[in-house]
Amino acid sequence: MPYDLDTTFGLHYAGTSIAYPPDLNLFDNGLAMQVNRTFWKKVRTTFQAEMNARYAELRDNGLFSQRGVLELARDLLGRYTPELMQAEYEKWPNVPSLSITSLDQMMDWTRQRIEYLDTFFSYHQ
């Protein structure tokens, strides 16, 4: 099964914990090297109005929403047969994230992330 989901939905890169909170700042966090943070701060400062407008457009059109993420996750999960999932678990039995993440965890994290992003991008419904 082709995928690489480390650090998605807050998951630590090793899959051992939820390490990244939903309100992790996009442009000024300790995960990026200082030179990258400086660059993205300049981008945000220069294009803040345009970025906020684009975010509002995506939210208003329903293209970026908790429901959209849930539908995408369900669609992706539906592509894998139970037999394929069983073969995956047999091949990788010690994946730590199996006991940490779930669709419910992903949706809760997504809900909180969108709430944060709505504030970050000054979005009001």
Sequence and secondary structure as in RCSB ss.txt:
>XXXX:A:sequence
MPYDLDTTFGLHYAGTSIAYPPDLNLFDNGLAMQVNRTFWKKVRTTFQAEMNARYAELRDNGLFSQRGVLELARD
LLGRYTPELMQAEYEKWPNVPSLSITSLDQMMDWTRQRIEYLDTFFSYHQ
>XXXX:A:secstr
     TTGGGB TTSSSB S TT  SSS TTS HHHHHHHHHHHHHHHHHHHHHHHHHHHTTSSSHHHHHHHHHH
HHHTS HHHHHHHHHHSTT GGGGT  HHHHHHHHHHHHHHHHHHTT   
